[in-house]
Amino acid sequence: MLKLFLAYGWASSPERLAVAGAVTIGFSMLARALRGVDRSGMFAGGAACLLLFVGAGPAAFAILTALFLLTWISTRFGYRRKQVLGVAERRDGRNAWQVLANLAVAALGSLVFAVSGNRTWLLVTTAALVEAAIDTVASEVGQTRSRTARLVTTWKQVPAGIDGGITVSGTVAGTIAGMVIAIVAAGSGVIPRTQFWIPVTSGFVGMLMDSVLGATLQRRGKMNNETVNFVGTLAAAVLAYAISGA
């Protein structure tokens, strides 16, 4: 496995591995300084960042950076209103489980690419990151711009911030965020430009899966938010793999 990793992964030399490690440390410390993550989230995010970097290289790191900026900005957008609703992110940032729920599938996809050399796994990785962007931005913006939402399973009106509730403003903002992630991936050569639509479509479907699980199992206490988020990214990854015909 190590020989394959050295053959296909970006960090195919000690020098590149050192670069990946240095960039990961710097990124993790910056994310912590900006209070995007707490201490545990810093280490979890660092591990995911390292796997993405050593597997797919600087381009994958650029995608991760875009994701972090989009989610960090949207989380702080309308923060006072979110506090009133009781749905605001903790001031200290996301913890390890929250970070891994959004990044674990993508990091694993990058690792599989590094071992196999099959570029379909970069499409899978991108789809998972797109879903994380769509879901997070849609939720954060929707809670700020709308007082009410529609429950995805029944379409009944519910207060904004309720598990499984979706809004037009949030959905639009989330979709744009997902498209930005896909554009960065296509522009940096991680995925072919002709396949741009695959991670966007897969990410959107994954977000809907996340919402359905939130409206059903999460509201009944059978799944927590981190598990729901993980399943959403996994669904996007699986769908992207299926669409690619690999």
C-alpha positions in Angstrom: 0.0 0.0 0.0 2.8 2.4 0.8 4.4 1.8 -2.6 1.1 2.5 -4.3 0.6 5.6 -2.1 4.0 6.9 -3.1 3.3 6.2 -6.7 -0.1 7.9 -7.0 -0.4 10.4 -4.1 0.9 13.9 -4.4 3.2 13.6 -1.4 5.5 11.1 -3.2 8.7 12.4 -1.7 9.8 13.5 1.8 10.0 17.1 0.6 6.4 17.1 -0.5 5.3 15.4 2.6 7.1 18.1 4.6 5.3 20.8 2.6 1.9 19.1 3.2 2.7 18.9 6.9 3.7 22.5 7.2 0.7 23.8 5.3 -1.6 21.6 7.4 -0.2 23.0 10.6 -0.5 26.5 9.5 -4.0 26.0 8.2 -5.1 24.3 11.4 -3.7 27.1 13.6 -5.3 29.8 11.5 -8.7 28.0 11.7 -8.3 27.9 15.5 -7.3 31.5 15.7 -10.4 32.5 13.7 -12.5 30.4 16.0 -13.7 28.3 13.2 -12.9 25.2 15.3 -12.2 24.4 18.9 -9.0 22.6 20.0 -10.4 19.1 19.2 -11.7 20.4 15.9 -8.3 21.8 15.1 -6.7 18.4 15.3 -9.5 16.6 13.5 -9.5 19.2 10.7 -5.7 19.0 10.6 -5.8 15.2 10.0 -8.4 15.6 7.3 -6.4 18.4 5.7 -3.3 16.3 5.7 -5.0 13.4 4.0 -6.5 15.7 1.3 -3.2 17.4 0.7 -0.9 14.3 0.5 -3.5 12.5 -1.6 -4.6 15.1 -4.1 -2.1 17.9 -3.6 -2.4 21.7 -3.3 -5.5 21.7 -5.5 -7.4 19.7 -2.9 -6.1 22.1 -0.2 -7.5 25.0 -2.3 -10.9 23.4 -2.3 -10.7 22.8 1.5 -9.8 26.5 2.0 -12.7 27.6 -0.1 -15.0 25.4 2.0 -13.7 26.7 5.2 -14.1 30.4 4.1 -17.6 29.8 2.9 -18.8 28.0 6.0 -16.9 30.4 8.4 -18.5 33.5 6.8 -22.0 31.9 6.7 -21.7 30.8 10.3 -21.0 34.4 11.4 -23.6 35.9 9.1 -26.5 37.1 11.2 -25.0 35.6 14.4 -27.1 37.7 16.8 -30.3 36.5 15.2 -29.2 32.9 15.4 -28.4 33.4 19.1 -32.0 34.6 19.6 -33.3 31.4 17.8 -30.9 29.3 19.9 -29.2 27.8 16.8 -26.0 29.8 16.8 -22.7 28.0 16.5 -20.6 27.9 19.6 -18.2 30.9 19.9 -15.3 28.5 20.2 -16.0 26.9 16.9 -16.8 23.4 15.7 -15.6 20.4 17.6 -13.9 17.3 16.2 -17.1 15.3 15.6 -18.6 18.2 13.7 -15.5 18.6 11.6 -15.2 14.9 10.8 -18.9 14.6 10.0 -18.2 17.0 7.1 -14.7 16.1 6.1 -14.1 12.4 6.8 -15.7 11.1 3.6 -13.7 13.5 1.5 -10.5 12.7 3.3 -11.1 9.0 2.7 -11.8 9.6 -1.0 -8.5 11.4 -1.3 -6.7 8.5 0.4 -8.3 5.9 -1.9 -7.2 8.0 -4.9 -3.7 8.0 -3.6 -3.6 4.2 -3.2 -5.5 3.4 -6.5 -4.7 6.2 -8.9 -8.3 6.1 -10.0 -9.4 9.7 -10.6 -13.0 8.9 -10.0 -12.2 9.1 -6.3 -11.3 12.8 -6.8 -14.8 13.3 -8.1 -16.1 11.5 -5.0 -14.0 13.7 -2.8 -15.3 16.8 -4.5 -18.9 15.7 -4.2 -18.5 15.2 -0.5 -17.0 18.7 0.0 -19.7 20.2 -2.2 -22.4 18.6 -0.1 -20.8 19.9 3.1 -20.8 23.4 1.6 -24.4 23.3 0.4 -25.7 21.9 3.7 -23.8 24.2 6.0 -24.4 27.5 4.0 -28.0 26.6 3.3 -28.7 26.1 7.0 -26.7 29.1 8.2 -28.2 31.6 5.7 -31.7 30.2 5.9 -31.8 30.7 9.7 -30.8 34.3 9.2 -32.9 35.4 6.2 -36.2 33.6 7.0 -38.3 33.4 10.2 -40.0 30.2 8.9 -39.0 27.2 6.9 -40.8 24.3 5.2 -40.4 20.8 6.6 -38.9 18.8 3.8 -41.0 15.7 4.4 -44.5 17.3 4.7 -43.9 20.9 3.4 -45.6 22.2 6.6 -44.4 25.6 7.8 -42.1 25.4 10.8 -39.8 27.9 12.7 -36.4 28.5 11.0 -33.7 26.3 12.5 -35.9 23.2 13.0 -34.2 20.0 11.9 -35.3 19.1 8.4 -36.6 22.6 7.7 -35.5 24.2 4.4 -35.9 27.7 3.0 -35.7 29.2 -0.4 -33.0 31.7 0.5 -30.9 29.1 2.3 -31.2 26.6 -0.6 -30.2 29.2 -3.2 -27.2 30.4 -1.1 -26.2 26.8 -0.4 -26.4 25.8 -4.0 -24.2 28.8 -5.0 -21.7 27.8 -2.4 -21.6 24.2 -3.7 -21.1 25.5 -7.2 -18.2 27.6 -6.0 -16.5 24.5 -4.5 -17.1 22.6 -7.8 -15.7 25.6 -9.8 -12.5 25.6 -7.7 -12.2 21.8 -8.2 -12.7 22.1 -12.0 -10.5 25.1 -12.3 -7.6 23.5 -10.4 -7.8 20.3 -12.4 -9.1 18.0 -9.6 -12.1 17.1 -11.8 -12.7 17.5 -15.5 -14.7 20.6 -16.3 -17.1 18.5 -18.3 -18.0 16.7 -15.1 -18.6 19.9 -13.1 -22.3 19.0 -12.8 -21.8 15.7 -11.1 -20.6 16.9 -7.7 -23.1 19.8 -7.8 -26.0 17.4 -8.4 -24.7 14.8 -6.0 -24.1 17.4 -3.3 -27.6 18.8 -3.7 -29.1 15.3 -3.4 -26.9 14.7 -0.4 -28.2 17.9 1.2 -31.8 16.7 0.7 -30.9 13.4 2.3 -29.5 15.3 5.2 -32.7 17.3 5.5 -35.0 14.2 5.3 -32.9 12.4 8.0 -33.1 15.6 10.1 -36.9 15.8 9.8 -37.3 12.1 10.7 -34.7 10.2 12.6 -32.9 13.2 14.1 -36.2 14.8 15.4 -37.1 11.5 17.0 -33.7 11.3 18.7 -32.5 8.3 16.8 -29.6 10.2 15.1 -27.6 13.2 16.1 -26.6 16.1 13.9 -23.1 14.8 13.3 -24.3 11.4 12.1 -26.9 13.1 9.8 -24.2 15.3 8.3 -21.9 12.3 7.8 -24.6 10.4 6.0 -25.3 13.4 3.8 -21.7 13.6 2.6 -21.6 9.9 2.2 -24.8 9.9 0.1 -23.3 12.6 -2.2 -20.1 10.6 -2.6 -21.9 7.4 -3.4 -24.1 9.1 -5.9 -21.1 10.8 -7.6 -19.4 7.4 -7.9 -22.5 5.8 -9.4 -23.1 8.7 -11.9 -19.5 8.5 -13.1 -20.0 4.9 -14.1 -16.8 3.7 -12.5 
